[in-house]
Amino acid sequence: MVKVAILGSGNIGSSLISSAISRGYEVIGTGRTDVTLRRVLELGAKATSNNQEAISTSDLILISVKPQHFPDLVRGTTRNIWRDKVVVSVMAGVRLETLKRIMEGASVFRAMPNINATVKMSTTALTGDGRGKELVETFFKGLGSTYWINEDFMDVWTALIGSGPAFVSEIIDSLVLGAVASGMPRELAYSAVLDMLEGTARNLRSHKGHPAEVRDNVITPAGTTIRGLKVMEEKGVKAALIETVESASKRASELGRVIDGRIKEDTERW
């Protein structure tokens, strides 16, 4: 049986634990507070506040702490603890080069799932190579779909797919509020919008063309759709969404540079 350590059991970490437990992995989760440790136990995993212990007893190590907490995690471990381990970081921005500098002798990967892992519908990017690649892919396929990508795209992926559920949820809420403002009950509007989104996604996937082609199939001269699209253009909705992804991507890159600088300072003293 593969033993898995989840270092950091927040929202994503808890999703990873739930998925791993349901598929028969032996799991140990770590946390810094009693509340987090209780949640790990309730999910059916072992719990500890000692990252060193979790790493030493596991085959596959998943690092799901916030990037700014990573240097503290590293300080609490010994340098040789990572040797011969398969390690996957799900931290935004922290590059393979930074991870390998610390984890001598480990096979290191990065993954970027999203919160849809809670319903086994995550869209996860994977990057890295070496021993344990098949183990890593098998684990994340249990969360949903996986894509092996070049690391250069990870910051954009983090913005588009990692943060994407939050952006889409904001758009959904806006559409629902528009319906409420027009007299429709919120519960009805919300349920209908979710159905419409699922149908649109399936339509776009089967169509395999540009999304604008589906859009144009909805538009009729002087109709309701073109009137609404005109407002979206006037308000700069498309430009705002483009800038949203660009800004989030830049932030992921910034986080990586900051953490890399802190790790360099630590390794010089380590």
N, C-alpha and C positions, 0 to 999 in steps of 0.2 A: 504493500500500500504506500502510495506517495504521501509524504508528510509535507504540509504546506504551512508556512508562517506568513501571516498578514501583519505587517508592521504599520500600525495606524488603523484603527477600526472606526473611522467616521462613516459618512454616508456611502462613499464608494467602497471603503474597506468592509463595511457590513454587508454590502451586496456581494463582494467577493467571497466572504465567509459563507453566506447563505448558499451561494451557488456551489461552492466547494463541498460543503456538508451534504447537500442534496445528491452529489455525484459520488459520494463515498470516499472523499479525501479525508485524511486525518489532519485536522486544522488546529493551529494555535494562533490566537489573535492578541495583539498588544494594544495597550492604551495607557494614557497618563492619568486618567481619573477613575474613581470608583464607578461612576455612572457608565463610562465606556466599558469597563471590565465586566460589569453586570450584563450589559447588552451582549457582549461576546459570549458569555455563559448561556444566556437565554437563546442564542442562536445555535447552541449545541457544540461550540468549540471550547477548547481549553483557553484560559485567559491568564495573562501575565503582564506586569509592567516592566519586565526585564527583557529588552530586545536581544541582549546577548544570549539569554537562555533560549529564546524562540529561534534564533538563527542556528544555534549549535545543534538543535534537535530536529531540524527540517532539511528537506531536499530542495524544495522550491521556495524562494523567499520573494514575497511581493511587498514592495515599499510603497505605502499609500498615505504617508504623512504629508502635511502641507510642505511645500518647498522650503519655507522659512524655518521649519522645524528639523529639516534634514541634518544640518550641521550638529545640532544637539544629539540627534540619534547616533551620528557617527562617533561623537565624543564618548558615548556610552558603550562603545564596542572596542574590542582589541583588533589589531590590524590583520591577524591571521585567521580570524573567525570566518571570513568570507571565502577562504580558499576551498576550491572544488564545489562551491555552491552554484546553483542556477538562480540568478537574481533578476527580477523584473521591477523596474521603476514605473509607477503610474503617476509620478510627479510632473507637473507642468514645467517645461522649460529646461529641466536639468539634463544635460547632454551625456551621451555615452562616454565621451572623453573624461568628463568629470567623475562619473561613476567608476570607471576603470582605474582612475588614479588612486581611488580609495580601496577598491575591492580586488586586490591582487590575487590572481589565481582563480577568480570567479568567472563564470560565463554570464555576461551581462546583456540585458535586453531592456528596451523601453516599450511601454504599452500606454495607449490613451483610450480607455473606454468612456462611456458616459453613464449618466444616472439611470438610463433605461435598462441597465443591467439588473435592476430590481425586478423587472418583469421578463428577464432573459431576452431582451431585445436591444442590447447594446450594439453599437457600431464601433469596433475597436481597431485602432491602428497598432501595428507591431513593427519594431525595427530592431536590428541587431542580427548577429549570426554566431554560429559556433555550437558547442555542446549544449544539449537541452532544448534546441529550437523546436523539435517536435513536441516535447513536453509543454513548452510555453503555448504553442498554437492550440494544442488539445485543451488546455485549461481555459483559454479565452474563447474558444468556440462554444464552450458551455454557457457563455454569457450572451451569445448572439452571433452576428457576422464579424469576420476578421479581414483585415487588409494588411499585407506586408508592404511598407512604404519606405522610401528614402528618408533618413532622419531629417534632412533639410526641410521636409514638409510637416514635421511634427508640430511646430508652433502654429502653423495655419490650421492643421487638423484640430489642435487643442481649441482654437477659437471657433472653428466651424462646427465640429462634432462634439467636442468635450463641453463647450459652453452652449452649443446649439439648442439643447432642450430648454434652457432658460430663455433664449431669444424667441424661440417658437412659442413658448408658453405666454410670453408677453404679447406677441402678435395675436394669439388666440384670444387672450383676455380682451384685447382692444376690439376685435371683431364682435365678441359677445356683448361688450358694452355698447357697441353701435346698435346691435339688435335690441338691447334693453332700452336704449334711448328712443328707438322707433316703436316701442310698445310690446316687445316679445318678452315672456318670462325668461329669466336668466337660465334656469335649469334646462328648459327646452332648447334655447339657443346654444348652450354649452354642449349638450349631447349631440345636437345636429352638426355643429362645427367639427367635432371630433370624427363623426361619421364621414363628413365631407372630406376631411383631410386624409383619412385612410383611403377613401375612394380615389381622390386625386393622386395620391402617391402610387396607387396601383395602376391608374390610368397612364401616368407619366412613365412608369417603368415598362409597361407593355407597349407604349407608343414609341419609345426609343429615339424620339426626335428632340428638337429644341423645345423647352417649355413654352416658348412663345407661340408654337404651333397649336398647342392645346388652348392657350389663352385666346388665340384668334378664332378658334372654333366656338368659343362662348360668346364672343362679341357679335352684336347685331347693330346695324345702323341706327343711331339715335336711341339706342336701348339703355337698359339699366347698367350693364357692365361697363360700357364706354364712359358713362357718366361717372361711375365710381373710379375707374382707372384715371380719368382726367384729374380727379381730386388727389389721387395718389401721386401723380406727376407734379401737380402744383405744390404739394406739401413735401416733395423730395423724399418720398418713402424709399425708393430704390437706392438712391444715393446714401441715405442714412443707414440702410442695411449693409451696403458695401463698406462704409466707414466703420460700422460696428465690428465686422469681422477683421478688418485691418487693424483696428485699435486693440482688440483682444489678442490678436496674433503678436503685435508689438509688445504687449504686456508679458506674454509668455516668454518672449526672447529676453526681455529685461530681467525677469525672474531668474532665468538661466544664468545670465551674466553675473548677477548679484551673488547667487549661490556658488557659482564657480569661484568667484573671488574669495568668498569666505572659506570654501573648502581648501583652496590653495594655501591660505594662511594657516589653517588647522593642520594640514599635512606636513607643513614645514616644521611644526612643533611636535607632531605625533611621534 
